[in-house]
Amino acid sequence: MGYAIYAAVLTVILGAVIVCGMKGKYGMIAGGILLHPLWVVGAIRLAKPDSFWARKNYSEDKVEAARGRHPGGKSSIGGSDRFWNKSLTGGRS
């Protein structure tokens, strides 16, 4: 009985890690090493616009809309660069 539980948990964790990789969420994979639920959160959240997952599972309209929201491509680990610039400069460029 105990081995079945370990196998089920391992399957969920490895599945979440694989889905995170397919969605381009490499920061979530790295963070999940310290805090395992991050892998599940990364697997549930939307994929990055240029990831394998987005190209295969999202319509072109949705991918273009996502690219429009993130015109610079990849954002920093801390989130949107626009957020940090506004926070640090008080809204001044």
C-alpha positions in Angstrom: 0.0 0.0 0.0 2.8 2.4 0.9 4.6 1.9 -2.4 1.4 2.8 -4.3 1.2 6.1 -2.6 4.8 6.9 -3.3 4.4 6.0 -6.9 1.3 8.2 -7.2 3.0 11.2 -5.7 6.1 10.7 -7.8 3.9 10.5 -10.9 2.1 13.7 -10.1 5.4 15.5 -9.3 7.2 14.3 -12.4 4.2 15.1 -14.6 4.1 18.6 -13.2 7.8 19.1 -13.9 7.4 17.9 -17.5 4.4 20.2 -18.1 6.3 23.2 -16.6 9.1 22.5 -19.0 6.8 22.3 -22.0 5.2 25.6 -20.9 8.6 27.3 -20.7 8.4 27.8 -16.9 12.0 27.1 -16.1 12.0 29.4 -13.1 9.2 27.3 -11.6 11.2 24.2 -12.2 14.2 25.6 -10.4 12.1 27.0 -7.6 10.3 23.7 -7.2 13.5 22.1 -6.1 13.1 24.0 -2.8 9.3 24.2 -2.7 7.6 21.3 -4.6 4.1 22.8 -4.9 5.6 25.4 -7.3 5.8 22.7 -9.9 2.0 22.1 -9.7 1.4 25.9 -9.8 3.5 26.2 -12.9 1.7 23.3 -14.5 -1.7 24.9 -13.9 -0.8 28.5 -15.0 -0.8 29.6 -18.6 2.2 28.9 -20.8 4.6 31.5 -22.1 3.7 32.7 -25.6 6.8 31.2 -27.3 6.7 27.8 -25.5 6.0 24.4 -27.1 2.8 24.2 -25.1 1.5 27.5 -26.4 2.3 26.6 -30.0 0.5 23.3 -29.8 -2.5 24.0 -27.6 -3.4 27.7 -28.0 -5.1 29.4 -31.0 -3.0 31.9 -32.9 -5.2 34.8 -31.7 -4.5 33.9 -28.1 -0.8 33.6 -28.7 -0.7 37.0 -30.5 -2.7 38.6 -27.6 -0.2 37.2 -25.1 2.8 38.5 -27.2 1.1 41.9 -27.1 0.9 41.9 -23.4 4.6 41.0 -23.1 6.2 42.9 -26.1 9.8 42.5 -24.8 9.5 38.7 -24.9 10.8 37.0 -21.8 10.4 39.0 -18.6 12.8 38.8 -15.7 12.3 36.3 -12.9 10.9 39.0 -10.6 8.0 39.7 -13.1 7.4 42.4 -15.6 10.3 44.8 -16.1 7.7 47.6 -16.3 6.5 46.9 -12.8 10.0 47.0 -11.3 10.9 50.2 -13.2 7.8 51.9 -12.0 8.3 50.7 -8.4 11.9 51.8 -8.2 11.6 55.1 -10.0 8.2 56.2 -8.6 6.6 56.0 -12.1 9.2 58.2 -13.8 11.1 56.8 -16.7 
